[in-house]
Amino acid sequence: MKLPVRQWAAQVKAFWKRFSASEQHQLVGAFCAVIAIFYGLLVWYPGNKALGELQYEEQKLKRRKETLGATGVPLRLENINIAATQKDLDQVRATLTRQEAELSRLTARFTPLDDLESVQMLKSELARLAESGDMEVIALEHIYRRPDDRDRPPSQELLKDSAQGSPYRRPLLRLKARASYRGLMQFLDGLGALTYIAAPVWSDIQVGVDTRPRDILGTSNAPKQWLEVEIRLAI
């Protein structure tokens, strides 16, 4: 039983040696990037699910309010059981109350759009979380609907306008960073511990390679690798 395993291992080793050192590092980097994207999706799903729940509850609550507030066709009361109708109405009101409470709970997990200090606090937490690991933050900026607003400081009007233009009905932040695989995983793991929700809704991860010698003497030509990361976060 050992001989086939050894033969298989020898074939894999021979196949691997066909690649140059630079190609081997690029393959390893690409594999790490694929794993990072897969792991990011696992973290993205809960945050995106919270956004979906919030949007669903808002739409359902709006429809119920419109239904209760609409003027319908006059009813013929002689065919209606008043006690059963009152019971159904009480159940509808109780359901509406629970939905409003759930909507308030979900909304409270996001930064208030009229509280710029909370937004700034979340941005500071994101920057600290990234820098606490092996991650170099290049940019952490708001995404606005109009390109001319990109360099303007955040305001209530800009945040609300950004939320209206977003498919997630929340303002978006763009994080650009240079990271190791370990640093990216640590950042994604730490998102759940932030004061407010920062849900990843889009990402782009590419492998960067520096083929220059690492030391002064030039004795090492092994390429240095990193991940070029861009993540958009709904806040």
LUMGUTOR-617859 format. One record per residue (C-alpha): residue number from 0; x, y, z. Coordinates in steps of 0.25 Angstrom, whole numbers, m for minus. Each point is the difference from the previous one (the first is absolute). Example, Ala and Ser with C-alpha at 12.3 -4.5 7.8 and 13.67 -1.06 7.14 Angstrom:
REM LUMGUTOR-617859
<r><num>0</num><c1>49</c1><c2>m18</c2><c3>31</c3></r>
<r><num>1</num><c1>6</c1><c2>14</c2><c3>m2</c3></r>
***
This chain:
REM LUMGUTOR-617859
<r><num>0</num><c1>0</c1><c2>0</c2><c3>0</c3></r>
<r><num>1</num><c1>12</c1><c2>9</c2><c3>2</c3></r>
<r><num>2</num><c1>6</c1><c2>m1</c2><c3>m14</c3></r>
<r><num>3</num><c1>m12</c1><c2>7</c2><c3>m7</c3></r>
<r><num>4</num><c1>0</c1><c2>11</c2><c3>10</c3></r>
<r><num>5</num><c1>15</c1><c2>3</c2><c3>m2</c3></r>
<r><num>6</num><c1>m2</c1><c2>m1</c2><c3>m15</c3></r>
<r><num>7</num><c1>m11</c1><c2>10</c2><c3>0</c3></r>
<r><num>8</num><c1>8</c1><c2>9</c2><c3>9</c3></r>
<r><num>9</num><c1>12</c1><c2>m1</c2><c3>m9</c3></r>
<r><num>10</num><c1>m8</c1><c2>4</c2><c3>m12</c3></r>
<r><num>11</num><c1>m6</c1><c2>12</c2><c3>7</c3></r>
<r><num>12</num><c1>14</c1><c2>4</c2><c3>5</c3></r>
<r><num>13</num><c1>5</c1><c2>m1</c2><c3>m15</c3></r>
<r><num>14</num><c1>m12</c1><c2>7</c2><c3>m5</c3></r>
<r><num>15</num><c1>3</c1><c2>12</c2><c3>10</c3></r>
<r><num>16</num><c1>14</c1><c2>1</c2><c3>m4</c3></r>
<r><num>17</num><c1>m3</c1><c2>2</c2><c3>m14</c3></r>
<r><num>18</num><c1>m4</c1><c2>15</c2><c3>4</c3></r>
<r><num>19</num><c1>10</c1><c2>10</c2><c3>3</c3></r>
<r><num>20</num><c1>2</c1><c2>6</c2><c3>15</c3></r>
<r><num>21</num><c1>m8</c1><c2>13</c2><c3>m5</c3></r>
<r><num>22</num><c1>m11</c1><c2>m9</c2><c3>m6</c3></r>
<r><num>23</num><c1>m1</c1><c2>m8</c2><c3>12</c3></r>
<r><num>24</num><c1>m2</c1><c2>12</c2><c3>9</c3></r>
<r><num>25</num><c1>m10</c1><c2>6</c2><c3>m9</c3></r>
<r><num>26</num><c1>m8</c1><c2>m13</c2><c3>0</c3></r>
<r><num>27</num><c1>0</c1><c2>m1</c2><c3>15</c3></r>
<r><num>28</num><c1>m4</c1><c2>15</c2><c3>1</c3></r>
<r><num>29</num><c1>m11</c1><c2>m3</c2><c3>m10</c3></r>
<r><num>30</num><c1>m5</c1><c2>m11</c2><c3>9</c3></r>
<r><num>31</num><c1>0</c1><c2>8</c2><c3>12</c3></r>
<r><num>32</num><c1>m8</c1><c2>11</c2><c3>m7</c3></r>
<r><num>33</num><c1>m10</c1><c2>m10</c2><c3>m4</c3></r>
<r><num>34</num><c1>m1</c1><c2>m5</c2><c3>15</c3></r>
<r><num>35</num><c1>m1</c1><c2>15</c2><c3>5</c3></r>
<r><num>36</num><c1>m12</c1><c2>2</c2><c3>m10</c3></r>
<r><num>37</num><c1>m7</c1><c2>m12</c2><c3>5</c3></r>
<r><num>38</num><c1>2</c1><c2>4</c2><c3>14</c3></r>
<r><num>39</num><c1>m4</c1><c2>14</c2><c3>m3</c3></r>
<r><num>40</num><c1>m13</c1><c2>m6</c2><c3>m5</c3></r>
<r><num>41</num><c1>m3</c1><c2>m7</c2><c3>12</c3></r>
<r><num>42</num><c1>2</c1><c2>13</c2><c3>8</c3></r>
<r><num>43</num><c1>m8</c1><c2>8</c2><c3>m10</c3></r>
<r><num>44</num><c1>m12</c1><c2>m9</c2><c3>1</c3></r>
<r><num>45</num><c1>m4</c1><c2>3</c2><c3>14</c3></r>
<r><num>46</num><c1>1</c1><c2>15</c2><c3>m2</c3></r>
<r><num>47</num><c1>m7</c1><c2>0</c2><c3>m13</c3></r>
<r><num>48</num><c1>m11</c1><c2>m8</c2><c3>6</c3></r>
<r><num>49</num><c1>m2</c1><c2>10</c2><c3>11</c3></r>
<r><num>50</num><c1>m1</c1><c2>11</c2><c3>m11</c3></r>
<r><num>51</num><c1>m10</c1><c2>m9</c2><c3>m7</c3></r>
<r><num>52</num><c1>m8</c1><c2>m2</c2><c3>12</c3></r>
<r><num>53</num><c1>0</c1><c2>15</c2><c3>3</c3></r>
<r><num>54</num><c1>m5</c1><c2>3</c2><c3>m14</c3></r>
<r><num>55</num><c1>m11</c1><c2>m12</c2><c3>0</c3></r>
<r><num>56</num><c1>m5</c1><c2>5</c2><c3>14</c3></r>
<r><num>57</num><c1>m1</c1><c2>14</c2><c3>m5</c3></r>
<r><num>58</num><c1>m8</c1><c2>m4</c2><c3>m13</c3></r>
<r><num>59</num><c1>m9</c1><c2>m9</c2><c3>8</c3></r>
<r><num>60</num><c1>m3</c1><c2>10</c2><c3>11</c3></r>
<r><num>61</num><c1>m3</c1><c2>11</c2><c3>m11</c3></r>
<r><num>62</num><c1>m9</c1><c2>m10</c2><c3>m7</c3></r>
<r><num>63</num><c1>m8</c1><c2>m3</c2><c3>13</c3></r>
<r><num>64</num><c1>m1</c1><c2>15</c2><c3>3</c3></r>
<r><num>65</num><c1>m5</c1><c2>3</c2><c3>m14</c3></r>
<r><num>66</num><c1>m10</c1><c2>m12</c2><c3>2</c3></r>
<r><num>67</num><c1>m5</c1><c2>5</c2><c3>13</c3></r>
<r><num>68</num><c1>m1</c1><c2>14</c2><c3>m4</c3></r>
<r><num>69</num><c1>m7</c1><c2>m2</c2><c3>m13</c3></r>
<r><num>70</num><c1>m14</c1><c2>3</c2><c3>m2</c3></r>
<r><num>71</num><c1>m7</c1><c2>m13</c2><c3>m5</c3></r>
<r><num>72</num><c1>m14</c1><c2>m3</c2><c3>m5</c3></r>
<r><num>73</num><c1>m11</c1><c2>1</c2><c3>11</c3></r>
<r><num>74</num><c1>m2</c1><c2>m13</c2><c3>7</c3></r>
<r><num>75</num><c1>m14</c1><c2>m7</c2><c3>2</c3></r>
<r><num>76</num><c1>1</c1><c2>m1</c2><c3>15</c3></r>
<r><num>77</num><c1>m12</c1><c2>m10</c2><c3>1</c3></r>
<r><num>78</num><c1>9</c1><c2>m11</c2><c3>m5</c3></r>
<r><num>79</num><c1>12</c1><c2>3</c2><c3>8</c3></r>
<r><num>80</num><c1>4</c1><c2>m7</c2><c3>14</c3></r>
<r><num>81</num><c1>4</c1><c2>12</c2><c3>8</c3></r>
<r><num>82</num><c1>7</c1><c2>m8</c2><c3>10</c3></r>
<r><num>83</num><c1>8</c1><c2>m8</c2><c3>m10</c3></r>
<r><num>84</num><c1>3</c1><c2>13</c2><c3>m8</c3></r>
<r><num>85</num><c1>5</c1><c2>7</c2><c3>13</c3></r>
<r><num>86</num><c1>9</c1><c2>m12</c2><c3>3</c3></r>
<r><num>87</num><c1>6</c1><c2>1</c2><c3>m14</c3></r>
<r><num>88</num><c1>2</c1><c2>15</c2><c3>1</c3></r>
<r><num>89</num><c1>7</c1><c2>m2</c2><c3>14</c3></r>
<r><num>90</num><c1>9</c1><c2>m11</c2><c3>m6</c3></r>
<r><num>91</num><c1>4</c1><c2>10</c2><c3>m12</c3></r>
<r><num>92</num><c1>3</c1><c2>11</c2><c3>10</c3></r>
<r><num>93</num><c1>9</c1><c2>m10</c2><c3>8</c3></r>
<r><num>94</num><c1>7</c1><c2>m4</c2><c3>m12</c3></r>
<r><num>95</num><c1>2</c1><c2>14</c2><c3>m4</c3></r>
<r><num>96</num><c1>6</c1><c2>4</c2><c3>13</c3></r>
<r><num>97</num><c1>10</c1><c2>m12</c2><c3>0</c3></r>
<r><num>98</num><c1>4</c1><c2>4</c2><c3>m14</c3></r>
<r><num>99</num><c1>2</c1><c2>15</c2><c3>4</c3></r>
<r><num>100</num><c1>8</c1><c2>m5</c2><c3>12</c3></r>
<r><num>101</num><c1>9</c1><c2>m9</c2><c3>m9</c3></r>
<r><num>102</num><c1>2</c1><c2>11</c2><c3>m10</c3></r>
<r><num>103</num><c1>4</c1><c2>9</c2><c3>11</c3></r>
<r><num>104</num><c1>10</c1><c2>m11</c2><c3>5</c3></r>
<r><num>105</num><c1>6</c1><c2>m1</c2><c3>m14</c3></r>
<r><num>106</num><c1>1</c1><c2>15</c2><c3>m2</c3></r>
<r><num>107</num><c1>7</c1><c2>2</c2><c3>13</c3></r>
<r><num>108</num><c1>11</c1><c2>m9</c2><c3>m5</c3></r>
<r><num>109</num><c1>4</c1><c2>10</c2><c3>m11</c3></r>
<r><num>110</num><c1>6</c1><c2>14</c2><c3>2</c3></r>
<r><num>111</num><c1>m11</c1><c2>11</c2><c3>1</c3></r>
<r><num>112</num><c1>1</c1><c2>8</c2><c3>m12</c3></r>
<r><num>113</num><c1>m2</c1><c2>13</c2><c3>8</c3></r>
<r><num>114</num><c1>11</c1><c2>m3</c2><c3>9</c3></r>
<r><num>115</num><c1>13</c1><c2>3</c2><c3>m6</c3></r>
<r><num>116</num><c1>8</c1><c2>m4</c2><c3>12</c3></r>
<r><num>117</num><c1>m5</c1><c2>m14</c2><c3>0</c3></r>
<r><num>118</num><c1>4</c1><c2>m1</c2><c3>m15</c3></r>
<r><num>119</num><c1>14</c1><c2>6</c2><c3>3</c3></r>
<r><num>120</num><c1>1</c1><c2>m10</c2><c3>12</c3></r>
<r><num>121</num><c1>m3</c1><c2>m12</c2><c3>m9</c3></r>
<r><num>122</num><c1>11</c1><c2>5</c2><c3>m10</c3></r>
<r><num>123</num><c1>10</c1><c2>1</c2><c3>11</c3></r>
<r><num>124</num><c1>m4</c1><c2>m14</c2><c3>5</c3></r>
<r><num>125</num><c1>2</c1><c2>m6</c2><c3>m14</c3></r>
<r><num>126</num><c1>13</c1><c2>7</c2><c3>m2</c3></r>
<r><num>127</num><c1>5</c1><c2>m5</c2><c3>14</c3></r>
<r><num>128</num><c1>m5</c1><c2>m14</c2><c3>m4</c3></r>
<r><num>129</num><c1>7</c1><c2>0</c2><c3>m13</c3></r>
<r><num>130</num><c1>13</c1><c2>5</c2><c3>6</c3></r>
<r><num>131</num><c1>0</c1><c2>m9</c2><c3>12</c3></r>
<r><num>132</num><c1>3</c1><c2>m12</c2><c3>m10</c3></r>
<r><num>133</num><c1>10</c1><c2>m1</c2><c3>m11</c3></r>
<r><num>134</num><c1>m8</c1><c2>11</c2><c3>m9</c3></r>
<r><num>135</num><c1>4</c1><c2>13</c2><c3>m5</c3></r>
<r><num>136</num><c1>m12</c1><c2>9</c2><c3>m3</c3></r>
<r><num>137</num><c1>2</c1><c2>8</c2><c3>m12</c3></r>
<r><num>138</num><c1>m14</c1><c2>7</c2><c3>0</c3></r>
<r><num>139</num><c1>m13</c1><c2>0</c2><c3>8</c3></r>
<r><num>140</num><c1>m10</c1><c2>9</c2><c3>m7</c3></r>
<r><num>141</num><c1>m14</c1><c2>2</c2><c3>m2</c3></r>
<r><num>142</num><c1>m7</c1><c2>m4</c2><c3>m13</c3></r>
<r><num>143</num><c1>m9</c1><c2>12</c2><c3>m5</c3></r>
<r><num>144</num><c1>m10</c1><c2>0</c2><c3>m12</c3></r>
<r><num>145</num><c1>7</c1><c2>12</c2><c3>m6</c3></r>
<r><num>146</num><c1>15</c1><c2>0</c2><c3>m3</c3></r>
<r><num>147</num><c1>1</c1><c2>15</c2><c3>3</c3></r>
<r><num>148</num><c1>m4</c1><c2>m4</c2><c3>15</c3></r>
<r><num>149</num><c1>12</c1><c2>m10</c2><c3>2</c3></r>
<r><num>150</num><c1>9</c1><c2>10</c2><c3>6</c3></r>
<r><num>151</num><c1>m10</c1><c2>7</c2><c3>9</c3></r>
<r><num>152</num><c1>m1</c1><c2>m4</c2><c3>15</c3></r>
<r><num>153</num><c1>m12</c1><c2>m9</c2><c3>4</c3></r>
<r><num>154</num><c1>m13</c1><c2>8</c2><c3>4</c3></r>
<r><num>155</num><c1>m14</c1><c2>m5</c2><c3>3</c3></r>
<r><num>156</num><c1>m4</c1><c2>4</c2><c3>m14</c3></r>
<r><num>157</num><c1>11</c1><c2>m7</c2><c3>m7</c3></r>
<r><num>158</num><c1>m2</c1><c2>m13</c2><c3>8</c3></r>
<r><num>159</num><c1>m15</c1><c2>0</c2><c3>m2</c3></r>
<r><num>160</num><c1>2</c1><c2>3</c2><c3>m15</c3></r>
<r><num>161</num><c1>10</c1><c2>m12</c2><c3>0</c3></r>
<r><num>162</num><c1>m10</c1><c2>m9</c2><c3>7</c3></r>
<r><num>163</num><c1>m11</c1><c2>3</c2><c3>m10</c3></r>
<r><num>164</num><c1>9</c1><c2>m3</c2><c3>m12</c3></r>
<r><num>165</num><c1>5</c1><c2>m13</c2><c3>6</c3></r>
<r><num>166</num><c1>m7</c1><c2>m13</c2><c3>m4</c3></r>
<r><num>167</num><c1>2</c1><c2>m4</c2><c3>15</c3></r>
<r><num>168</num><c1>m7</c1><c2>13</c2><c3>5</c3></r>
<r><num>169</num><c1>12</c1><c2>3</c2><c3>9</c3></r>
<r><num>170</num><c1>12</c1><c2>9</c2><c3>m3</c3></r>
<r><num>171</num><c1>13</c1><c2>m7</c2><c3>m5</c3></r>
<r><num>172</num><c1>14</c1><c2>0</c2><c3>4</c3></r>
<r><num>173</num><c1>12</c1><c2>m4</c2><c3>m9</c3></r>
<r><num>174</num><c1>12</c1><c2>m6</c2><c3>7</c3></r>
<r><num>175</num><c1>13</c1><c2>m2</c2><c3>m8</c3></r>
<r><num>176</num><c1>11</c1><c2>m7</c2><c3>7</c3></r>
<r><num>177</num><c1>13</c1><c2>m8</c2><c3>m3</c3></r>
<r><num>178</num><c1>m1</c1><c2>m13</c2><c3>9</c3></r>
<r><num>179</num><c1>5</c1><c2>m13</c2><c3>3</c3></r>
<r><num>180</num><c1>m10</c1><c2>m12</c2><c3>m1</c3></r>
<r><num>181</num><c1>1</c1><c2>m1</c2><c3>16</c3></r>
<r><num>182</num><c1>m3</c1><c2>15</c2><c3>1</c3></r>
<r><num>183</num><c1>m12</c1><c2>m1</c2><c3>m9</c3></r>
<r><num>184</num><c1>m6</c1><c2>m11</c2><c3>7</c3></r>
<r><num>185</num><c1>2</c1><c2>7</c2><c3>14</c3></r>
<r><num>186</num><c1>m6</c1><c2>12</c2><c3>m6</c3></r>
<r><num>187</num><c1>m13</c1><c2>m8</c2><c3>m5</c3></r>
<r><num>188</num><c1>m1</c1><c2>m7</c2><c3>13</c3></r>
<r><num>189</num><c1>0</c1><c2>13</c2><c3>8</c3></r>
<r><num>190</num><c1>m11</c1><c2>7</c2><c3>m7</c3></r>
<r><num>191</num><c1>m10</c1><c2>m7</c2><c3>9</c3></r>
<r><num>192</num><c1>5</c1><c2>6</c2><c3>12</c3></r>
<r><num>193</num><c1>m1</c1><c2>15</c2><c3>m5</c3></r>
<r><num>194</num><c1>m10</c1><c2>9</c2><c3>7</c3></r>
<r><num>195</num><c1>m8</c1><c2>1</c2><c3>m12</c3></r>
<r><num>196</num><c1>m2</c1><c2>m9</c2><c3>m12</c3></r>
<r><num>197</num><c1>10</c1><c2>2</c2><c3>m12</c3></r>
<r><num>198</num><c1>m5</c1><c2>m11</c2><c3>m10</c3></r>
<r><num>199</num><c1>9</c1><c2>m3</c2><c3>m11</c3></r>
<r><num>200</num><c1>m9</c1><c2>0</c2><c3>m13</c3></r>
<r><num>201</num><c1>11</c1><c2>0</c2><c3>m11</c3></r>
<r><num>202</num><c1>15</c1><c2>m3</c2><c3>0</c3></r>
<r><num>203</num><c1>12</c1><c2>m1</c2><c3>m10</c3></r>
<r><num>204</num><c1>12</c1><c2>m8</c2><c3>4</c3></r>
<r><num>205</num><c1>13</c1><c2>m1</c2><c3>m9</c3></r>
<r><num>206</num><c1>14</c1><c2>m6</c2><c3>3</c3></r>
<r><num>207</num><c1>11</c1><c2>10</c2><c3>m1</c3></r>
<r><num>208</num><c1>14</c1><c2>m5</c2><c3>m2</c3></r>
<r><num>209</num><c1>14</c1><c2>7</c2><c3>2</c3></r>
<r><num>210</num><c1>11</c1><c2>m7</c2><c3>m8</c3></r>
<r><num>211</num><c1>11</c1><c2>9</c2><c3>5</c3></r>
<r><num>212</num><c1>11</c1><c2>m5</c2><c3>9</c3></r>
<r><num>213</num><c1>m4</c1><c2>0</c2><c3>15</c3></r>
<r><num>214</num><c1>14</c1><c2>3</c2><c3>5</c3></r>
<r><num>215</num><c1>11</c1><c2>9</c2><c3>m3</c3></r>
<r><num>216</num><c1>9</c1><c2>m10</c2><c3>m5</c3></r>
<r><num>217</num><c1>m10</c1><c2>m6</c2><c3>m10</c3></r>
<r><num>218</num><c1>2</c1><c2>m14</c2><c3>5</c3></r>
<r><num>219</num><c1>m15</c1><c2>m2</c2><c3>1</c3></r>
<r><num>220</num><c1>m9</c1><c2>1</c2><c3>m12</c3></r>
<r><num>221</num><c1>m13</c1><c2>m6</c2><c3>6</c3></r>
<r><num>222</num><c1>m11</c1><c2>9</c2><c3>m3</c3></r>
<r><num>223</num><c1>m7</c1><c2>7</c2><c3>11</c3></r>
<r><num>224</num><c1>m16</c1><c2>m1</c2><c3>m1</c3></r>
<r><num>225</num><c1>m12</c1><c2>7</c2><c3>6</c3></r>
<r><num>226</num><c1>m15</c1><c2>2</c2><c3>m3</c3></r>
<r><num>227</num><c1>m5</c1><c2>12</c2><c3>m6</c3></r>
<r><num>228</num><c1>m14</c1><c2>1</c2><c3>7</c3></r>
<r><num>229</num><c1>m12</c1><c2>9</c2><c3>m3</c3></r>
<r><num>230</num><c1>m12</c1><c2>m2</c2><c3>8</c3></r>
<r><num>231</num><c1>m13</c1><c2>8</c2><c3>0</c3></r>
<r><num>232</num><c1>m8</c1><c2>0</c2><c3>13</c3></r>
<r><num>233</num><c1>m14</c1><c2>4</c2><c3>3</c3></r>
<r><num>234</num><c1>m1</c1><c2>8</c2><c3>13</c3></r>
***
